[in-house]
Amino acid sequence: MKLKLALIIVSATLIGSLIANIHFYVQQYNFAQDRSLKQQVNDLRSQAENLQSEKANLQNQLNQTKAPKIITRLGVTDVRSSPAAGHPWSGRIRLYVAGEVWNVGTTAALNCSLHITLHQADVVANETCIELGTIAEGSWKVVAVDIYYEGSALTNWTIIPEGSW
């Protein structure tokens, strides 16, 4: 009888231990699986954010292709001598700018101008803006302008296209 009771107690203890181990194993498995699923969710969120960022970049690039694109084909000459004695330009030195300003984009460029700055060393000899108006897509404006200044020869000049694009 004592032996049967001892066997029942040992068996019950082993069964209890087995159940506890199974329960512990299932909890550990569920914890690991839960952690793995949370990591997958975080990874998918990160991928979604990256895809949204990439979509925004691509949309921005697409919008830029629909914008005006201004290019210039200009010649510039620093004219310091008169064409002939008694000519109306005698003694009037100038920077002569001639050529074309093109819009090779797919939409009109509004309020276009050329911002021109003439430099004599560190001094600005003249600064002016040549208004061109609207340049339709695929078209151009002709430029032929004299920008007068006084003093020594120019050391540098800048011509910067401006407008709404």
KEKE-3310 file (N, C-alpha, C; in steps of 0.2 Angstrom, whole numbers, plus 5000, padded with zeros to 4 digits):
npx = (5004:5009:5019:5012:5006:5017:5021:5010:5012:5024:5022:5012:5019:5028:5020:5014:5026:5029:5018:5019:5032:5028:5018:5027:5036:5027:5023:5035:5037:5026:5030:5042:5037:5028:5036:5044:5034:5030:5042:5042:5031:5036:5047:5039:5032:5043:5047:5035:5036:5048:5044:5034:5041:5049:5040:5035:5047:5048:5036:5039:5050:5043:5034:5044:5048:5037:5039:5044:5059:5073:5085:5100:5107:5119:5129:5142:5150:5162:5162:5173:5177:5173:5163:5166:5173:5164:5152:5136:5138:5150:5163:5155:5155:5151:5142:5138:5125:5119:5108:5098:5085:5079:5064:5064:5056:5040:5030:5024:5035:5034:5035:5049:5066:5082:5095:5107:5124:5137:5155:5169:5183:5181:5170:5153:5149:5137:5120:5107:5091:5084:5069:5059:5047:5033:5038:5033:5031:5043:5048:5056:5065:5072:5087:5094:5104:5111:5122:5126:5141:5153:5171:5185:5189:5179:5180:5173:5157:5139:5126:5110:5097:5080:5063:5047:5047)
npy = (4994:5006:5007:5008:5021:5029:5027:5033:5046:5050:5049:5058:5069:5069:5071:5083:5091:5089:5095:5108:5111:5110:5121:5132:5131:5133:5146:5153:5150:5157:5170:5172:5171:5182:5192:5191:5193:5207:5213:5210:5218:5231:5232:5231:5243:5252:5250:5254:5268:5271:5268:5278:5290:5288:5288:5302:5308:5304:5309:5323:5324:5321:5332:5342:5339:5345:5358:5375:5377:5387:5392:5400:5408:5418:5431:5442:5458:5469:5485:5497:5506:5519:5517:5526:5542:5556:5548:5544:5536:5539:5540:5533:5520:5503:5487:5476:5465:5451:5439:5425:5419:5405:5394:5379:5370:5362:5370:5387:5400:5413:5431:5433:5438:5445:5447:5457:5461:5472:5472:5481:5476:5475:5483:5487:5491:5493:5488:5480:5475:5466:5465:5452:5446:5434:5418:5407:5389:5380:5391:5407:5422:5436:5445:5460:5472:5486:5490:5503:5510:5518:5522:5512:5496:5482:5469:5458:5450:5446:5436:5432:5422:5425:5422:5416:5400)
npz = (5000:5004:4995:4983:4986:4986:4973:4967:4972:4967:4953:4951:4955:4944:4933:4937:4936:4922:4916:4921:4915:4901:4901:4904:4893:4883:4886:4885:4871:4866:4870:4863:4850:4850:4852:4840:4831:4834:4830:4817:4813:4816:4807:4795:4797:4796:4783:4776:4779:4772:4759:4758:4758:4747:4737:4739:4735:4721:4716:4718:4709:4697:4697:4695:4681:4675:4675:4670:4661:4660:4649:4643:4629:4626:4621:4626:4626:4631:4628:4624:4616:4604:4589:4578:4575:4581:4582:4589:4600:4605:4617:4626:4636:4638:4642:4631:4628:4620:4612:4616:4626:4632:4635:4639:4645:4650:4654:4655:4658:4670:4672:4668:4669:4666:4678:4679:4684:4685:4687:4694:4699:4716:4716:4712:4697:4689:4691:4685:4679:4666:4659:4653:4653:4650:4645:4634:4635:4626:4618:4615:4620:4612:4616:4616:4622:4629:4642:4652:4659:4669:4670:4674:4665:4665:4677:4680:4677:4680:4675:4678:4676:4680:4688:4688:4692)
capx = (5000:5014:5022:5007:5005:5023:5021:5005:5014:5030:5018:5008:5024:5031:5014:5014:5032:5028:5013:5023:5037:5024:5016:5033:5038:5022:5023:5041:5036:5022:5033:5046:5033:5025:5042:5045:5028:5031:5048:5040:5027:5041:5050:5034:5031:5049:5047:5030:5038:5053:5040:5030:5046:5051:5034:5036:5053:5046:5031:5043:5053:5038:5032:5049:5048:5032:5041:5048:5067:5076:5092:5102:5112:5120:5135:5143:5155:5163:5163:5176:5179:5168:5163:5169:5173:5157:5146:5132:5140:5157:5164:5150:5157:5145:5143:5133:5123:5114:5106:5092:5083:5074:5061:5064:5051:5034:5025:5026:5039:5031:5039:5056:5071:5089:5098:5114:5128:5144:5160:5175:5186:5176:5165:5148:5148:5130:5116:5101:5086:5081:5062:5057:5040:5032:5041:5029:5035:5046:5049:5062:5065:5078:5089:5100:5104:5117:5122:5131:5145:5159:5177:5189:5187:5175:5184:5168:5149:5135:5119:5106:5090:5075:5056:5042:5047)
capy = (5000:5012:5007:5011:5028:5032:5028:5038:5053:5051:5050:5065:5075:5070:5074:5090:5094:5089:5100:5115:5112:5112:5127:5136:5131:5137:5154:5155:5150:5163:5176:5173:5172:5188:5197:5191:5197:5214:5215:5211:5224:5237:5231:5233:5250:5256:5249:5258:5275:5272:5269:5284:5294:5287:5291:5309:5310:5303:5314:5329:5323:5321:5339:5346:5339:5349:5365:5378:5376:5392:5391:5406:5408:5425:5434:5448:5461:5475:5489:5503:5511:5522:5515:5531:5549:5559:5544:5546:5532:5541:5541:5529:5513:5499:5480:5474:5458:5449:5432:5422:5416:5399:5390:5372:5366:5360:5375:5394:5404:5419:5436:5432:5443:5444:5451:5458:5465:5473:5473:5483:5474:5474:5488:5486:5497:5494:5482:5481:5469:5466:5462:5448:5444:5427:5414:5401:5383:5379:5397:5410:5429:5439:5450:5465:5477:5490:5492:5508:5511:5523:5521:5507:5491:5477:5463:5452:5452:5440:5437:5427:5422:5425:5422:5411:5393)
capz = (5000:5005:4988:4978:4987:4984:4966:4965:4973:4962:4946:4952:4955:4938:4929:4938:4933:4915:4915:4922:4910:4895:4902:4904:4886:4879:4887:4881:4864:4864:4871:4857:4844:4851:4851:4833:4827:4835:4826:4810:4813:4816:4801:4790:4797:4793:4775:4773:4779:4767:4753:4757:4757:4740:4733:4739:4731:4714:4715:4717:4702:4692:4696:4692:4674:4672:4677:4665:4662:4657:4647:4639:4623:4626:4619:4629:4624:4635:4622:4628:4611:4600:4583:4574:4578:4580:4583:4595:4606:4607:4624:4631:4637:4639:4641:4626:4629:4614:4611:4617:4633:4630:4640:4636:4649:4648:4656:4654:4663:4671:4675:4667:4668:4667:4683:4677:4688:4682:4693:4693:4705:4721:4716:4707:4692:4687:4692:4682:4678:4660:4660:4647:4653:4650:4640:4634:4634:4619:4614:4617:4619:4609:4620:4613:4627:4631:4649:4652:4665:4669:4674:4672:4662:4670:4679:4680:4677:4681:4671:4681:4674:4686:4686:4692:4690)
cpx = (5004:5018:5018:5006:5011:5023:5016:5008:5020:5027:5015:5013:5027:5026:5014:5020:5031:5023:5016:5028:5033:5021:5021:5035:5033:5022:5030:5041:5032:5025:5038:5043:5030:5030:5044:5040:5029:5037:5046:5035:5031:5044:5045:5033:5037:5049:5041:5032:5043:5049:5036:5035:5049:5046:5034:5041:5051:5041:5034:5047:5049:5035:5037:5049:5042:5033:5044:5056:5070:5083:5094:5107:5114:5127:5136:5150:5156:5166:5166:5178:5173:5169:5167:5169:5166:5151:5143:5134:5147:5158:5159:5152:5151:5147:5137:5131:5117:5114:5099:5091:5078:5071:5060:5059:5045:5028:5028:5030:5037:5036:5047:5060:5078:5092:5105:5118:5135:5149:5166:5179:5181:5170:5160:5147:5141:5127:5109:5097:5083:5074:5061:5050:5039:5035:5037:5034:5037:5047:5055:5060:5071:5080:5095:5100:5111:5117:5128:5135:5150:5165:5181:5186:5184:5180:5179:5161:5146:5129:5115:5099:5085:5068:5053:5042:5049)
cpy = (5006:5013:5010:5019:5032:5033:5033:5045:5055:5053:5056:5070:5075:5073:5081:5094:5094:5095:5107:5116:5114:5119:5133:5137:5135:5144:5157:5156:5156:5170:5178:5175:5179:5194:5197:5194:5204:5217:5215:5217:5231:5237:5234:5241:5254:5255:5253:5266:5276:5272:5275:5290:5294:5289:5298:5311:5309:5308:5321:5329:5324:5329:5343:5345:5343:5357:5368:5377:5382:5391:5398:5404:5415:5426:5440:5451:5468:5480:5496:5508:5513:5519:5519:5538:5552:5555:5545:5542:5534:5543:5537:5522:5509:5491:5478:5466:5457:5442:5430:5419:5411:5396:5383:5367:5365:5365:5382:5396:5411:5424:5435:5438:5441:5449:5451:5463:5465:5475:5476:5482:5472:5479:5486:5492:5498:5488:5484:5475:5471:5462:5458:5446:5437:5424:5408:5395:5382:5385:5401:5418:5431:5445:5454:5471:5480:5492:5497:5508:5516:5520:5515:5501:5486:5471:5457:5455:5445:5442:5431:5427:5421:5424:5417:5404:5389)
cpz = (5000:4998:4983:4979:4985:4977:4963:4966:4968:4955:4946:4951:4948:4933:4930:4935:4926:4913:4916:4917:4903:4895:4901:4897:4882:4880:4884:4874:4862:4865:4865:4851:4844:4849:4843:4829:4828:4831:4819:4808:4812:4810:4795:4790:4794:4785:4772:4774:4774:4760:4752:4756:4750:4736:4733:4734:4723:4712:4714:4710:4696:4691:4693:4684:4671:4673:4671:4666:4657:4655:4643:4634:4622:4624:4623:4627:4628:4629:4626:4623:4607:4593:4578:4577:4576:4581:4589:4601:4608:4614:4629:4631:4640:4639:4636:4627:4624:4614:4613:4624:4631:4636:4637:4640:4646:4650:4655:4660:4664:4674:4674:4666:4668:4672:4681:4682:4685:4688:4690:4699:4710:4721:4711:4703:4690:4689:4689:4681:4671:4660:4653:4647:4653:4644:4640:4633:4627:4615:4618:4616:4616:4614:4616:4617:4628:4638:4650:4659:4664:4672:4670:4669:4667:4671:4679:4679:4678:4678:4674:4679:4680:4683:4690:4689:4695)
residu = (MET:LYS:LEU:LYS:LEU:ALA:LEU:ILE:ILE:VAL:SER:ALA:THR:LEU:ILE:GLY:SER:LEU:ILE:ALA:ASN:ILE:HIS:PHE:TYR:VAL:GLN:GLN:TYR:ASN:PHE:ALA:GLN:ASP:ARG:SER:LEU:LYS:GLN:GLN:VAL:ASN:ASP:LEU:ARG:SER:GLN:ALA:GLU:ASN:LEU:GLN:SER:GLU:LYS:ALA:ASN:LEU:GLN:ASN:GLN:LEU:ASN:GLN:THR:LYS:ALA:PRO:LYS:ILE:ILE:THR:ARG:LEU:GLY:VAL:THR:ASP:VAL:ARG:SER:SER:PRO:ALA:ALA:GLY:HIS:PRO:TRP:SER:GLY:ARG:ILE:ARG:LEU:TYR:VAL:ALA:GLY:GLU:VAL:TRP:ASN:VAL:GLY:THR:THR:ALA:ALA:LEU:ASN:CYS:SER:LEU:HIS:ILE:THR:LEU:HIS:GLN:ALA:ASP:VAL:VAL:ALA:ASN:GLU:THR:CYS:ILE:GLU:LEU:GLY:THR:ILE:ALA:GLU:GLY:SER:TRP:LYS:VAL:VAL:ALA:VAL:ASP:ILE:TYR:TYR:GLU:GLY:SER:ALA:LEU:THR:ASN:TRP:THR:ILE:ILE:PRO:GLU:GLY:SER:TRP)
# end
